[in-house]
Amino acid sequence: MPTKKKTPQIETPVQVDWAPEIEVKEQRVDLRAKLEMIKAREGVIGYILRAQTSASVDINDPSKIIDYAVLSASVLESVESLLDAFTLGKICNIVVAGSKLKVLLLTVGEHTVSVFMEKNVNHESICKELT
Amino acid sequence: MNEEVYAVALKSALTEIKNICPDISKSFILMNNGTLITAEEQSIDPILKRAVSSLQDLTEAAASIGGLDDLLIDGENGKVYVSRVNDMYFATALPKKTDLTHLRTITGVILPTIIKVLDSISFEAAPPPTPLKPSPRFQPASLKSMPSMPPEPIAEEENVEETEEAVEEIEEPLTPDTQEIPEVKTEEEVEPEAPKQIINLPSQQLIVDRFGGFMVKSDIVQADSDVLQRWSSMLDVKEISEVDVETFSGKTARCKVKEISDQKLEGRGFIRIPEKLCDKLELKRGELVRVKPAILESE
């Protein structure tokens, strides 16, 4: 099994009237919590979450992690050069479909998320949840 | 029917599709032999060549999900839609709000029909299907061909890689008996025993890939060259020669480090760890580890 880090329980911050307004800086934790919920859905195989210096991987079949990580990196490289060629600006989101599975890739803040799922899963709803 | 005629027919098809869907700003077809066909007359610019080359790489990497059937990229200023038609790829650039259903219907009918007709005409004369990457066989001068790709089959590449690894090892001869597996320490052991003070170090989480072989030294790991370069510039040292590998179960090992020798894994956020060391650290392929450069204060 890949290393799983337990998702910390997110407590809703309580705003008191005498303190300055609370700024939520828990983007990564929040994203991981969302991904854990998405991962629990039927048909979702797993995810890879990457930032500059950190990564989280949770894939049902650990023997596929390397292949999936290579695929994610290749997709990003390829897509960047395609967008350059067609002068379409920055990446918003990407969907790659194969005959067995599909992958949703998107950038949320400084994180790159790849969600692997079966082809019948609605990737649009996942995309909306993550952005 | 030769490839030139085939390409001309596909080029006409691209023009017709553009007439039906005026939203399409640019499009191309990547044929199964690596030939690129565009609707535009002007020569193909290097940026497009690079894009097509990386698309070819992607088709290989997509084997893990059953090959590349569809690719939809939502960009800031528009979309790119790439779809497989038989064993070719049709790519189009579209405005952001384009209805893809309409395009899918058109491309899903027109292109396969044209290809089917062309195939039926050329059935008897046609050579057997070729792999996606360009083969050294006939490429008409009038066609815009793809940048050349290494023609060796995968099996050969693997052999080359093995040979390279073997050569590397021969350069620094070491008998298997004298190999040292770095001492693995648990969390409890590390702190009191830490003999050398380490200065403010960056760390990076990387995905583990195991590798082995007769001549592989078990105390040398392989990491991305850009990570090593980033660390060396951050720490203002010539090069990073050693790293500390820390597992999430708290085990650590200090090992020598080299750049990743397998090009397929370079720049993908992996660390390649010899099997013996993986066993000691109780690491499996695909697990995450935290890696830090090991720099002494004196450096």
Interface residues (C-beta under 8 A of the other chain):
Chain A: M1 P2 T3 K5 R50 T53 S54 A55 S56 V57 I59 P62 S63 K64 I65 I66 D67 Y68 A69 V70 L71 A73 S74 V75 E77 S78 V79 S81 L82 L83 D84 A85 F86 T87 L88 G89 K90 I91 C92 N93 I94 V95 V96 A97 G98 S99 K100 L101 K102 V103 F116
Chain B: S25 K26 D45 I47 L48 R50 A51 S53 S54 L55 D57 L58 E60 A61 A62 A63 S64 I65 G66 G67 L68 D69 D70 L71 L72 I73 D74 G75 E76 N77 G78 K79 V80 V82 A91 A93 P202 S203 Q204 Q205 L206 I207 D209 T247 F248 K264 L265 G267 R268 G269 F270 K284 R285 G286 E287 L288
